[in-house]
Every structure is written in structure tokens, then in C-alpha cells.
């Protein structure tokens, strides 16, 4: 085998070659990666910590974009009513939004995958109970269910993560169950049963690797959905607290100032949220096409 054939045969290389056939998917991947890096490096790259009172001057409140304060600091996107730099607030808001979305997605992925594998392998009563719970949960609009859960849990970043995970687990469970049922009756699983391998080993070592591809697509779609849900909840005042604001809370903070002429307070966080959602969806659309032969044709 030549070096070129070996490189193409490697899974990551083949994945990148398939993904790079869509320019929009590449744009989505690059922009999403850049936004995540900005969120991670927020304390380093942000001009100021907008939630450190020692760095905020209330006399700089409601300054328009490209304003220069008496101290010589340039506010590229202006300031809000409290004198916080909007660029810094958006960077820290990205961090909060991604933290909630990734954490909720990880919890939902683990819970949904586990329940889906158990339901597919055990079948019978366990399968019926898990699937009925998933169907009941999916019969409610996601935002309505999240509102109900946060009304019970209260406000906070940890409670928002748990609420979003409870909203999303059913999507993973149904996807994993459908893929695992198809794998359950194949020869390699039957051979494992004949060898009397432990059930957990069959689930983890044999079934799980074969149901991962569709999970990648579901995870990318649910990431964008989680960010949207969190922004909506924060805008309604039920999501993150004021001490850890996300993009949705930044939009809500400037909503009262739109009619008075300070529209930039809500506009720029809204643009940032739009860029995040579009970037993730561009990547998710390509992943969905790659996983579905009909869409690829």
C-alpha cells in the first residue's frame, strides 16, 4: 500500500476529505472552532472583565460604538447602562453559553446512550418503559418542558444544565436504540452471547462503537438547540443568573434601551448569537448529509 493510499484509508483523513467537499461546512467548522477558542480564552483576550466592579466605570454607561472614554479606553462595540464593555461582555457571554450547551449535551448524551443501549439489548418491559418515557418527553415542546423544569428547580447555571439535559436525552435514546436493534441480531453479537461475555462488555465494546456515527450528527444539532434554548430561557429571566450572563441575558439586558436609542446593547449580542447558531448548523447539515446516503446523492 502506498503512502497516499494509507493516508486516505485513515478514518480522520477520510472524514476530513468528505467534510471539505462542502465549502459551507468548512466555514462552519472554522467559525465554530474559532468561537469556542474565543470562549475558552475569554479571560485573556477580553479587553476587560465586565463583571469585575473594579474594572467598570459607571460614568462610561451607554456609550455608543467606537467611543473613547476619558481614561483612553476604546469601546469598539459601546457600553451598556452599567458601563460594561459590550465586546468583553459578548466574549464572556459566549463562554457561558458554550459551557451550558456542552455540559447539558454531555449529560444528555451519556444518559440517552446508556438508556438506548439497555433498551435495545434487553427489549421487553425495559424497552417499553424507556421508549414510552422518551415519547412522552418528546410530545412536549422543548421550550415548554424546560420552562416547567426551571420553574421547579429555580435559577442557576447548574439547574439550567440539568433542565436542558432532561429535555434532550430522549433524542439520543431513540437514535441509539434504533441503531443498536439493527446491530443486536448480527453475527458478532450472537457470537459474544455464545461466548457468554458479560452484558456490559457487549454493550460497551461491541454495540456502542457501531452506534456512534449517528450520535455525532445528533450531538451537533442538539448543541445548537441547547444554545438557542438557553438564550431563550435567559431572555425570559429563568436561565442563568446576572453574575454569569450568557448571550440571551445580554440581549434581555438591552431590550429596555432599544426604543431610547441604545440599540447596540441588544444588537451586537444578537448578532453574536446568530453567528454561533448559523456556524453550528452549517457543520451539522454537512454531517447529516455524510451520514445519510440519500442526502449525499
C-alpha positions as protocol buffer text, in pm:
chain_id: "A"
residue {
  index: 1
  type: UNK
  ca { x: 0 y: 0 z: 0 }
}
residue {
  index: 2
  type: UNK
  ca { x: 140 y: 340 z: -99 }
}
residue {
  index: 3
  type: UNK
  ca { x: 172 y: 633 z: 141 }
}
residue {
  index: 4
  type: UNK
  ca { x: -114 y: 818 z: -32 }
}
residue {
  index: 5
  type: UNK
  ca { x: -347 y: 517 z: -13 }
}
residue {
  index: 6
  type: UNK
  ca { x: -258 y: 469 z: 354 }
}
residue {
  index: 7
  type: UNK
  ca { x: -331 y: 832 z: 435 }
}
residue {
  index: 8
  type: UNK
  ca { x: -668 y: 822 z: 257 }
}
residue {
  index: 9
  type: UNK
  ca { x: -758 y: 499 z: 433 }
}
residue {
  index: 10
  type: UNK
  ca { x: -717 y: 659 z: 776 }
}
residue {
  index: 11
  type: UNK
  ca { x: -1060 y: 745 z: 927 }
}
residue {
  index: 12
  type: UNK
  ca { x: -980 y: 1104 z: 1022 }
}
residue {
  index: 13
  type: UNK
  ca { x: -836 y: 1180 z: 679 }
}
residue {
  index: 14
  type: UNK
  ca { x: -1136 y: 1028 z: 503 }
}
residue {
  index: 15
  type: UNK
  ca { x: -1369 y: 1221 z: 731 }
}
residue {
  index: 16
  type: UNK
  ca { x: -1193 y: 1550 z: 651 }
}
residue {
  index: 17
  type: UNK
  ca { x: -1192 y: 1481 z: 276 }
}
residue {
  index: 18
  type: UNK
  ca { x: -1565 y: 1410 z: 286 }
}
residue {
  index: 19
  type: UNK
  ca { x: -1637 y: 1716 z: 501 }
}
residue {
  index: 20
  type: UNK
  ca { x: -1424 y: 1951 z: 293 }
}
residue {
  index: 21
  type: UNK
  ca { x: -1631 y: 1884 z: -19 }
}
residue {
  index: 22
  type: UNK
  ca { x: -1874 y: 2142 z: 117 }
}
residue {
  index: 23
  type: UNK
  ca { x: -1730 y: 2492 z: 148 }
}
residue {
  index: 24
  type: UNK
  ca { x: -2013 y: 2595 z: 381 }
}
residue {
  index: 25
  type: UNK
  ca { x: -1927 y: 2304 z: 613 }
}
residue {
  index: 26
  type: UNK
  ca { x: -1563 y: 2416 z: 624 }
}
residue {
  index: 27
  type: UNK
  ca { x: -1676 y: 2771 z: 704 }
}
residue {
  index: 28
  type: UNK
  ca { x: -1899 y: 2634 z: 978 }
}
residue {
  index: 29
  type: UNK
  ca { x: -1620 y: 2420 z: 1124 }
}
residue {
  index: 30
  type: UNK
  ca { x: -1364 y: 2702 z: 1120 }
}
residue {
  index: 31
  type: UNK
  ca { x: -1603 y: 2961 z: 1267 }
}
residue {
  index: 32
  type: UNK
  ca { x: -1733 y: 2722 z: 1534 }
}
residue {
  index: 33
  type: UNK
  ca { x: -1378 y: 2628 z: 1634 }
}
residue {
  index: 34
  type: UNK
  ca { x: -1279 y: 2995 z: 1646 }
}
residue {
  index: 35
  type: UNK
  ca { x: -1580 y: 3084 z: 1863 }
}
residue {
  index: 36
  type: UNK
  ca { x: -1506 y: 2801 z: 2105 }
}
residue {
  index: 37
  type: UNK
  ca { x: -1142 y: 2914 z: 2134 }
}
residue {
  index: 38
  type: UNK
  ca { x: -1256 y: 3271 z: 2198 }
}
residue {
  index: 39
  type: UNK
  ca { x: -1486 y: 3145 z: 2472 }
}
residue {
  index: 40
  type: UNK
  ca { x: -1209 y: 2939 z: 2633 }
}
residue {
  index: 41
  type: UNK
  ca { x: -960 y: 3227 z: 2621 }
}
residue {
  index: 42
  type: UNK
  ca { x: -1212 y: 3489 z: 2735 }
}
residue {
  index: 43
  type: UNK
  ca { x: -1019 y: 3599 z: 3047 }
}
residue {
  index: 44
  type: UNK
  ca { x: -708 y: 3654 z: 2833 }
}
residue {
  index: 45
  type: UNK
  ca { x: -838 y: 3818 z: 2515 }
}
residue {
  index: 46
  type: UNK
  ca { x: -1128 y: 4024 z: 2653 }
}
residue {
  index: 47
  type: UNK
  ca { x: -1036 y: 4395 z: 2697 }
}
residue {
  index: 48
  type: UNK
  ca { x: -1182 y: 4385 z: 3047 }
}
residue {
  index: 49
  type: UNK
  ca { x: -1366 y: 4159 z: 3286 }
}
residue {
  index: 50
  type: UNK
  ca { x: -1715 y: 4310 z: 3254 }
}
residue {
  index: 51
  type: UNK
  ca { x: -1824 y: 4156 z: 3585 }
}
residue {
  index: 52
  type: UNK
  ca { x: -1534 y: 4283 z: 3793 }
}
residue {
  index: 53
  type: UNK
  ca { x: -1655 y: 4602 z: 3961 }
}
residue {
  index: 54
  type: UNK
  ca { x: -1300 y: 4731 z: 3994 }
}
residue {
  index: 55
  type: UNK
  ca { x: -1269 y: 4743 z: 3613 }
}
residue {
  index: 56
  type: UNK
  ca { x: -1601 y: 4918 z: 3544 }
}
residue {
  index: 57
  type: UNK
  ca { x: -1659 y: 5291 z: 3538 }
}
residue {
  index: 58
  type: UNK
  ca { x: -2029 y: 5377 z: 3572 }
}
residue {
  index: 59
  type: UNK
  ca { x: -1961 y: 5716 z: 3411 }
}
residue {
  index: 60
  type: UNK
  ca { x: -1895 y: 5528 z: 3084 }
}
residue {
  index: 61
  type: UNK
  ca { x: -2251 y: 5394 z: 3071 }
}
residue {
  index: 62
  type: UNK
  ca { x: -2442 y: 5383 z: 2740 }
}
residue {
  index: 63
  type: UNK
  ca { x: -2151 y: 5496 z: 2525 }
}
residue {
  index: 64
  type: UNK
  ca { x: -2206 y: 5425 z: 2152 }
}
residue {
  index: 65
  type: UNK
  ca { x: -1971 y: 5201 z: 1950 }
}
residue {
  index: 66
  type: UNK
  ca { x: -1618 y: 5330 z: 1879 }
}
residue {
  index: 67
  type: UNK
  ca { x: -1633 y: 5563 z: 2179 }
}
residue {
  index: 68
  type: UNK
  ca { x: -1321 y: 5657 z: 2372 }
}
residue {
  index: 69
  type: UNK
  ca { x: -1356 y: 5703 z: 2746 }
}
residue {
  index: 70
  type: UNK
  ca { x: -1180 y: 5985 z: 2938 }
}
residue {
  index: 71
  type: UNK
  ca { x: -932 y: 5723 z: 3061 }
}
residue {
  index: 72
  type: UNK
  ca { x: -836 y: 5649 z: 2699 }
}
residue {
  index: 73
  type: UNK
  ca { x: -1005 y: 5309 z: 2663 }
}
residue {
  index: 74
  type: UNK
  ca { x: -1176 y: 5242 z: 2329 }
}
residue {
  index: 75
  type: UNK
  ca { x: -1516 y: 5071 z: 2342 }
}
residue {
  index: 76
  type: UNK
  ca { x: -1540 y: 4911 z: 1998 }
}
residue {
  index: 77
  type: UNK
  ca { x: -1900 y: 4793 z: 2047 }
}
residue {
  index: 78
  type: UNK
  ca { x: -2000 y: 5056 z: 2302 }
}
residue {
  index: 79
  type: UNK
  ca { x: -2105 y: 5002 z: 2662 }
}
residue {
  index: 80
  type: UNK
  ca { x: -2424 y: 4906 z: 2840 }
}
residue {
  index: 81
  type: UNK
  ca { x: -2611 y: 5102 z: 3106 }
}
residue {
  index: 82
  type: UNK
  ca { x: -2368 y: 4987 z: 3377 }
}
residue {
  index: 83
  type: UNK
  ca { x: -2059 y: 5095 z: 3182 }
}
residue {
  index: 84
  type: UNK
  ca { x: -1950 y: 4743 z: 3084 }
}
residue {
  index: 85
  type: UNK
  ca { x: -1762 y: 4697 z: 2759 }
}
residue {
  index: 86
  type: UNK
  ca { x: -2002 y: 4518 z: 2521 }
}
residue {
  index: 87
  type: UNK
  ca { x: -1721 y: 4339 z: 2335 }
}
residue {
  index: 88
  type: UNK
  ca { x: -1594 y: 4191 z: 2661 }
}
residue {
  index: 89
  type: UNK
  ca { x: -1948 y: 4108 z: 2773 }
}
residue {
  index: 90
  type: UNK
  ca { x: -2013 y: 3919 z: 2447 }
}
residue {
  index: 91
  type: UNK
  ca { x: -1688 y: 3723 z: 2479 }
}
residue {
  index: 92
  type: UNK
  ca { x: -1774 y: 3620 z: 2834 }
}
residue {
  index: 93
  type: UNK
  ca { x: -2133 y: 3555 z: 2724 }
}
residue {
  index: 94
  type: UNK
  ca { x: -2004 y: 3313 z: 2462 }
}
residue {
  index: 95
  type: UNK
  ca { x: -1819 y: 3129 z: 2736 }
}
residue {
  index: 96
  type: UNK
  ca { x: -2132 y: 3094 z: 2948 }
}
residue {
  index: 97
  type: UNK
  ca { x: -2346 y: 2982 z: 2653 }
}
residue {
  index: 98
  type: UNK
  ca { x: -2095 y: 2719 z: 2540 }
}
residue {
  index: 99
  type: UNK
  ca { x: -2044 y: 2596 z: 2897 }
}
residue {
  index: 100
  type: UNK
  ca { x: -2415 y: 2531 z: 2940 }
}
residue {
  index: 101
  type: UNK
  ca { x: -2460 y: 2379 z: 2593 }
}
residue {
  index: 102
  type: UNK
  ca { x: -2161 y: 2143 z: 2610 }
}
residue {
  index: 103
  type: UNK
  ca { x: -2233 y: 2036 z: 2968 }
}
residue {
  index: 104
  type: UNK
  ca { x: -2601 y: 1971 z: 2901 }
}
residue {
  index: 105
  type: UNK
  ca { x: -2514 y: 1791 z: 2577 }
}
residue {
  index: 106
  type: UNK
  ca { x: -2262 y: 1567 z: 2753 }
}
residue {
  index: 107
  type: UNK
  ca { x: -2512 y: 1472 z: 3025 }
}
residue {
  index: 108
  type: UNK
  ca { x: -2789 y: 1408 z: 2771 }
}
residue {
  index: 109
  type: UNK
  ca { x: -2551 y: 1206 z: 2552 }
}
residue {
  index: 110
  type: UNK
  ca { x: -2439 y: 979 z: 2836 }
}
residue {
  index: 111
  type: UNK
  ca { x: -2790 y: 929 z: 2975 }
}
residue {
  index: 112
  type: UNK
  ca { x: -2960 y: 882 z: 2638 }
}
residue {
  index: 113
  type: UNK
  ca { x: -2693 y: 649 z: 2501 }
}
residue {
  index: 114
  type: UNK
  ca { x: -2697 y: 434 z: 2813 }
}
residue {
  index: 115
  type: UNK
  ca { x: -3075 y: 403 z: 2820 }
}
residue {
  index: 116
  type: UNK
  ca { x: -3093 y: 343 z: 2446 }
}
residue {
  index: 117
  type: UNK
  ca { x: -2837 y: 62 z: 2456 }
}
residue {
  index: 118
  type: UNK
  ca { x: -3005 y: -103 z: 2754 }
}
residue {
  index: 119
  type: UNK
  ca { x: -3348 y: -79 z: 2591 }
}
residue {
  index: 120
  type: UNK
  ca { x: -3225 y: -223 z: 2260 }
}
residue {
  index: 121
  type: UNK
  ca { x: -3039 y: -513 z: 2418 }
}
residue {
  index: 122
  type: UNK
  ca { x: -3287 y: -605 z: 2693 }
}
residue {
  index: 123
  type: UNK
  ca { x: -3606 y: -546 z: 2491 }
}
residue {
  index: 124
  type: UNK
  ca { x: -3932 y: -649 z: 2659 }
}
residue {
  index: 125
  type: UNK
  ca { x: -4061 y: -444 z: 2951 }
}
residue {
  index: 126
  type: UNK
  ca { x: -3745 y: -234 z: 2990 }
}
residue {
  index: 127
  type: UNK
  ca { x: -3756 y: -132 z: 2625 }
}
residue {
  index: 128
  type: UNK
  ca { x: -4124 y: -40 z: 2655 }
}
residue {
  index: 129
  type: UNK
  ca { x: -4072 y: 172 z: 2966 }
}
residue {
  index: 130
  type: UNK
  ca { x: -3775 y: 363 z: 2825 }
}
residue {
  index: 131
  type: UNK
  ca { x: -3942 y: 430 z: 2490 }
}
residue {
  index: 132
  type: UNK
  ca { x: -4272 y: 537 z: 2645 }
}
residue {
  index: 133
  type: UNK
  ca { x: -4086 y: 783 z: 2868 }
}
residue {
  index: 134
  type: UNK
  ca { x: -3898 y: 916 z: 2564 }
}
residue {
  index: 135
  type: UNK
  ca { x: -4220 y: 953 z: 2364 }
}
residue {
  index: 136
  type: UNK
  ca { x: -4395 y: 1135 z: 2650 }
}
residue {
  index: 137
  type: UNK
  ca { x: -4099 y: 1371 z: 2689 }
}
residue {
  index: 138
  type: UNK
  ca { x: -4078 y: 1441 z: 2313 }
}
residue {
  index: 139
  type: UNK
  ca { x: -4451 y: 1509 z: 2293 }
}
residue {
  index: 140
  type: UNK
  ca { x: -4396 y: 1837 z: 2482 }
}
residue {
  index: 141
  type: UNK
  ca { x: -4233 y: 2137 z: 2311 }
}
residue {
  index: 142
  type: UNK
  ca { x: -3873 y: 2162 z: 2431 }
}
residue {
  index: 143
  type: UNK
  ca { x: -3902 y: 2522 z: 2550 }
}
residue {
  index: 144
  type: UNK
  ca { x: -4223 y: 2447 z: 2743 }
}
residue {
  index: 145
  type: UNK
  ca { x: -4067 y: 2149 z: 2920 }
}
residue {
  index: 146
  type: UNK
  ca { x: -3754 y: 2350 z: 3003 }
}
residue {
  index: 147
  type: UNK
  ca { x: -3968 y: 2631 z: 3146 }
}
residue {
  index: 148
  type: UNK
  ca { x: -4157 y: 2382 z: 3363 }
}
residue {
  index: 149
  type: UNK
  ca { x: -3836 y: 2224 z: 3492 }
}
residue {
  index: 150
  type: UNK
  ca { x: -3672 y: 2558 z: 3575 }
}
residue {
  index: 151
  type: UNK
  ca { x: -3989 y: 2673 z: 3748 }
}
residue {
  index: 152
  type: UNK
  ca { x: -3936 y: 2376 z: 3980 }
}
residue {
  index: 153
  type: UNK
  ca { x: -3553 y: 2382 z: 4004 }
}
residue {
  index: 154
  type: UNK
  ca { x: -3505 y: 2757 z: 4021 }
}
residue {
  index: 155
  type: UNK
  ca { x: -3250 y: 2980 z: 3850 }
}
residue {
  index: 156
  type: UNK
  ca { x: -2881 y: 2890 z: 3816 }
}
residue {
  index: 157
  type: UNK
  ca { x: -2623 y: 2758 z: 3573 }
}
residue {
  index: 158
  type: UNK
  ca { x: -2626 y: 2407 z: 3723 }
}
residue {
  index: 159
  type: UNK
  ca { x: -3006 y: 2392 z: 3721 }
}
residue {
  index: 160
  type: UNK
  ca { x: -3016 y: 2513 z: 3360 }
}
residue {
  index: 161
  type: UNK
  ca { x: -2772 y: 2240 z: 3257 }
}
residue {
  index: 162
  type: UNK
  ca { x: -2981 y: 1971 z: 3426 }
}
residue {
  index: 163
  type: UNK
  ca { x: -3303 y: 2104 z: 3272 }
}
residue {
  index: 164
  type: UNK
  ca { x: -3158 y: 2108 z: 2919 }
}
residue {
  index: 165
  type: UNK
  ca { x: -3014 y: 1758 z: 2966 }
}
residue {
  index: 166
  type: UNK
  ca { x: -3357 y: 1628 z: 3070 }
}
residue {
  index: 167
  type: UNK
  ca { x: -3506 y: 1792 z: 2761 }
}
residue {
  index: 168
  type: UNK
  ca { x: -3254 y: 1638 z: 2519 }
}
residue {
  index: 169
  type: UNK
  ca { x: -3183 y: 1284 z: 2645 }
}
residue {
  index: 170
  type: UNK
  ca { x: -3476 y: 1132 z: 2454 }
}
residue {
  index: 171
  type: UNK
  ca { x: -3330 y: 1226 z: 2113 }
}
residue {
  index: 172
  type: UNK
  ca { x: -3014 y: 1030 z: 2190 }
}
residue {
  index: 173
  type: UNK
  ca { x: -3204 y: 736 z: 2339 }
}
residue {
  index: 174
  type: UNK
  ca { x: -3427 y: 688 z: 2035 }
}
residue {
  index: 175
  type: UNK
  ca { x: -3137 y: 720 z: 1792 }
}
residue {
  index: 176
  type: UNK
  ca { x: -2916 y: 475 z: 1981 }
}
residue {
  index: 177
  type: UNK
  ca { x: -3198 y: 225 z: 2029 }
}
residue {
  index: 178
  type: UNK
  ca { x: -3281 y: 220 z: 1658 }
}
residue {
  index: 179
  type: UNK
  ca { x: -2916 y: 169 z: 1558 }
}
residue {
  index: 180
  type: UNK
  ca { x: -2849 y: -87 z: 1834 }
}
residue {
  index: 181
  type: UNK
  ca { x: -3152 y: -301 z: 1744 }
}
residue {
  index: 182
  type: UNK
  ca { x: -3014 y: -340 z: 1392 }
}
residue {
  index: 183
  type: UNK
  ca { x: -2676 y: -447 z: 1536 }
}
residue {
  index: 184
  type: UNK
  ca { x: -2821 y: -672 z: 1806 }
}
residue {
  index: 185
  type: UNK
  ca { x: -2906 y: -960 z: 1572 }
}
residue {
  index: 186
  type: UNK
  ca { x: -2582 y: -959 z: 1378 }
}
residue {
  index: 187
  type: UNK
  ca { x: -2337 y: -1247 z: 1392 }
}
residue {
  index: 188
  type: UNK
  ca { x: -2072 y: -1082 z: 1604 }
}
residue {
  index: 189
  type: UNK
  ca { x: -2324 y: -1005 z: 1881 }
}
residue {
  index: 190
  type: UNK
  ca { x: -2460 y: -1361 z: 1867 }
}
residue {
  index: 191
  type: UNK
  ca { x: -2104 y: -1489 z: 1891 }
}
residue {
  index: 192
  type: UNK
  ca { x: -2048 y: -1279 z: 2201 }
}
residue {
  index: 193
  type: UNK
  ca { x: -2358 y: -1429 z: 2359 }
}
residue {
  index: 194
  type: UNK
  ca { x: -2242 y: -1781 z: 2280 }
}
residue {
  index: 195
  type: UNK
  ca { x: -1910 y: -1698 z: 2444 }
}
residue {
  index: 196
  type: UNK
  ca { x: -2112 y: -1581 z: 2747 }
}
residue {
  index: 197
  type: UNK
  ca { x: -1944 y: -1243 z: 2765 }
}
residue {
  index: 198
  type: UNK
  ca { x: -2083 y: -1005 z: 3029 }
}
residue {
  index: 199
  type: UNK
  ca { x: -2366 y: -786 z: 2908 }
}
residue {
  index: 200
  type: UNK
  ca { x: -2186 y: -464 z: 2992 }
}
residue {
  index: 201
  type: UNK
  ca { x: -1891 y: -574 z: 2779 }
}
residue {
  index: 202
  type: UNK
  ca { x: -2115 y: -650 z: 2483 }
}
residue {
  index: 203
  type: UNK
  ca { x: -2283 y: -311 z: 2517 }
}
residue {
  index: 204
  type: UNK
  ca { x: -1965 y: -107 z: 2562 }
}
residue {
  index: 205
  type: UNK
  ca { x: -1715 y: -293 z: 2346 }
}
residue {
  index: 206
  type: UNK
  ca { x: -1934 y: -411 z: 2058 }
}
residue {
  index: 207
  type: UNK
  ca { x: -2266 y: -227 z: 2031 }
}
residue {
  index: 208
  type: UNK
  ca { x: -2153 y: 122 z: 2135 }
}
residue {
  index: 209
  type: UNK
  ca { x: -1880 y: 168 z: 1867 }
}
residue {
  index: 210
  type: UNK
  ca { x: -2130 y: 79 z: 1595 }
}
residue {
  index: 211
  type: UNK
  ca { x: -2391 y: 335 z: 1703 }
}
residue {
  index: 212
  type: UNK
  ca { x: -2152 y: 630 z: 1739 }
}
residue {
  index: 213
  type: UNK
  ca { x: -2177 y: 773 z: 1381 }
}
residue {
  index: 214
  type: UNK
  ca { x: -2541 y: 888 z: 1408 }
}
residue {
  index: 215
  type: UNK
  ca { x: -2469 y: 1027 z: 1755 }
}
residue {
  index: 216
  type: UNK
  ca { x: -2220 y: 1271 z: 1603 }
}
residue {
  index: 217
  type: UNK
  ca { x: -2495 y: 1422 z: 1390 }
}
residue {
  index: 218
  type: UNK
  ca { x: -2746 y: 1433 z: 1676 }
}
residue {
  index: 219
  type: UNK
  ca { x: -2490 y: 1594 z: 1907 }
}
residue {
  index: 220
  type: UNK
  ca { x: -2412 y: 1874 z: 1660 }
}
residue {
  index: 221
  type: UNK
  ca { x: -2780 y: 1951 z: 1606 }
}
residue {
  index: 222
  type: UNK
  ca { x: -2859 y: 1940 z: 1977 }
}
residue {
  index: 223
  type: UNK
  ca { x: -2566 y: 2171 z: 2055 }
}
residue {
  index: 224
  type: UNK
  ca { x: -2723 y: 2449 z: 1851 }
}
residue {
  index: 225
  type: UNK
  ca { x: -3062 y: 2367 z: 2002 }
}
residue {
  index: 226
  type: UNK
  ca { x: -2922 y: 2386 z: 2356 }
}
residue {
  index: 227
  type: UNK
  ca { x: -2766 y: 2728 z: 2291 }
}
residue {
  index: 228
  type: UNK
  ca { x: -3096 y: 2855 z: 2149 }
}
residue {
  index: 229
  type: UNK
  ca { x: -3298 y: 2716 z: 2439 }
}
residue {
  index: 230
  type: UNK
  ca { x: -3059 y: 2859 z: 2697 }
}
residue {
  index: 231
  type: UNK
  ca { x: -3069 y: 3201 z: 2530 }
}
residue {
  index: 232
  type: UNK
  ca { x: -3449 y: 3193 z: 2527 }
}
residue {
  index: 233
  type: UNK
  ca { x: -3468 y: 3090 z: 2892 }
}
residue {
  index: 234
  type: UNK
  ca { x: -3219 y: 3357 z: 2997 }
}
residue {
  index: 235
  type: UNK
  ca { x: -3406 y: 3619 z: 2795 }
}
residue {
  index: 236
  type: UNK
  ca { x: -3722 y: 3524 z: 2984 }
}
residue {
  index: 237
  type: UNK
  ca { x: -3537 y: 3555 z: 3315 }
}
residue {
  index: 238
  type: UNK
  ca { x: -3534 y: 3183 z: 3402 }
}
residue {
  index: 239
  type: UNK
  ca { x: -3190 y: 3078 z: 3285 }
}
residue {
  index: 240
  type: UNK
  ca { x: -2850 y: 3194 z: 3405 }
}
residue {
  index: 241
  type: UNK
  ca { x: -2813 y: 3444 z: 3692 }
}
residue {
  index: 242
  type: UNK
  ca { x: -2693 y: 3801 z: 3646 }
}
residue {
  index: 243
  type: UNK
  ca { x: -2349 y: 3707 z: 3778 }
}
residue {
  index: 244
  type: UNK
  ca { x: -2295 y: 3458 z: 3490 }
}
residue {
  index: 245
  type: UNK
  ca { x: -2479 y: 3612 z: 3194 }
}
residue {
  index: 246
  type: UNK
  ca { x: -2499 y: 3441 z: 2857 }
}
residue {
  index: 247
  type: UNK
  ca { x: -2578 y: 3589 z: 2517 }
}
residue {
  index: 248
  type: UNK
  ca { x: -2950 y: 3556 z: 2583 }
}
residue {
  index: 249
  type: UNK
  ca { x: -2925 y: 3752 z: 2908 }
}
residue {
  index: 250
  type: UNK
  ca { x: -2717 y: 4022 z: 2737 }
}
residue {
  index: 251
  type: UNK
  ca { x: -2993 y: 4061 z: 2478 }
}
residue {
  index: 252
  type: UNK
  ca { x: -3252 y: 4086 z: 2755 }
}
residue {
  index: 253
  type: UNK
  ca { x: -3046 y: 4347 z: 2943 }
}
residue {
  index: 254
  type: UNK
  ca { x: -3051 y: 4581 z: 2644 }
}
residue {
  index: 255
  type: UNK
  ca { x: -3410 y: 4519 z: 2543 }
}
residue {
  index: 256
  type: UNK
  ca { x: -3541 y: 4810 z: 2751 }
}
residue {
  index: 257
  type: UNK
  ca { x: -3299 y: 5052 z: 2585 }
}
residue {
  index: 258
  type: UNK
  ca { x: -3389 y: 4982 z: 2221 }
}
residue {
  index: 259
  type: UNK
  ca { x: -3661 y: 5249 z: 2199 }
}
residue {
  index: 260
  type: UNK
  ca { x: -3440 y: 5508 z: 2370 }
}
residue {
  index: 261
  type: UNK
  ca { x: -3172 y: 5485 z: 2102 }
}
residue {
  index: 262
  type: UNK
  ca { x: -2920 y: 5247 z: 2264 }
}
residue {
  index: 263
  type: UNK
  ca { x: -2998 y: 4959 z: 2031 }
}
residue {
  index: 264
  type: UNK
  ca { x: -2637 y: 4837 z: 2020 }
}
residue {
  index: 265
  type: UNK
  ca { x: -2674 y: 4693 z: 2372 }
}
residue {
  index: 266
  type: UNK
  ca { x: -2902 y: 4418 z: 2236 }
}
residue {
  index: 267
  type: UNK
  ca { x: -2800 y: 4422 z: 1870 }
}
residue {
  index: 268
  type: UNK
  ca { x: -2441 y: 4301 z: 1898 }
}
residue {
  index: 269
  type: UNK
  ca { x: -2514 y: 4011 z: 2138 }
}
residue {
  index: 270
  type: UNK
  ca { x: -2796 y: 3913 z: 1900 }
}
residue {
  index: 271
  type: UNK
  ca { x: -2555 y: 3914 z: 1605 }
}
residue {
  index: 272
  type: UNK
  ca { x: -2308 y: 3701 z: 1804 }
}
residue {
  index: 273
  type: UNK
  ca { x: -2584 y: 3451 z: 1888 }
}
residue {
  index: 274
  type: UNK
  ca { x: -2687 y: 3437 z: 1522 }
}
residue {
  index: 275
  type: UNK
  ca { x: -2329 y: 3368 z: 1410 }
}
residue {
  index: 276
  type: UNK
  ca { x: -2296 y: 3086 z: 1665 }
}
residue {
  index: 277
  type: UNK
  ca { x: -2620 y: 2915 z: 1559 }
}
residue {
  index: 278
  type: UNK
  ca { x: -2552 y: 2950 z: 1185 }
}
residue {
  index: 279
  type: UNK
  ca { x: -2195 y: 2820 z: 1220 }
}
residue {
  index: 280
  type: UNK
  ca { x: -2300 y: 2510 z: 1410 }
}
residue {
  index: 281
  type: UNK
  ca { x: -2592 y: 2442 z: 1176 }
}
residue {
  index: 282
  type: UNK
  ca { x: -2369 y: 2466 z: 866 }
}
residue {
  index: 283
  type: UNK
  ca { x: -2147 y: 2196 z: 1014 }
}
residue {
  index: 284
  type: UNK
  ca { x: -2443 y: 1988 z: 1134 }
}
residue {
  index: 285
  type: UNK
  ca { x: -2608 y: 1993 z: 790 }
}
residue {
  index: 286
  type: UNK
  ca { x: -2296 y: 1852 z: 629 }
}
residue {
  index: 287
  type: UNK
  ca { x: -2262 y: 1582 z: 895 }
}
residue {
  index: 288
  type: UNK
  ca { x: -2623 y: 1483 z: 834 }
}
residue {
  index: 289
  type: UNK
  ca { x: -2557 y: 1456 z: 460 }
}
residue {
  index: 290
  type: UNK
  ca { x: -2247 y: 1244 z: 522 }
}
residue {
  index: 291
  type: UNK
  ca { x: -2443 y: 1003 z: 744 }
}
residue {
  index: 292
  type: UNK
  ca { x: -2736 y: 968 z: 502 }
}
residue {
  index: 293
  type: UNK
  ca { x: -2656 y: 818 z: 159 }
}
residue {
  index: 294
  type: UNK
  ca { x: -2979 y: 957 z: 12 }
}
residue {
  index: 295
  type: UNK
  ca { x: -2885 y: 1313 z: 106 }
}
residue {
  index: 296
  type: UNK
  ca { x: -2532 y: 1261 z: -29 }
}
residue {
  index: 297
  type: UNK
  ca { x: -2671 y: 1172 z: -371 }
}
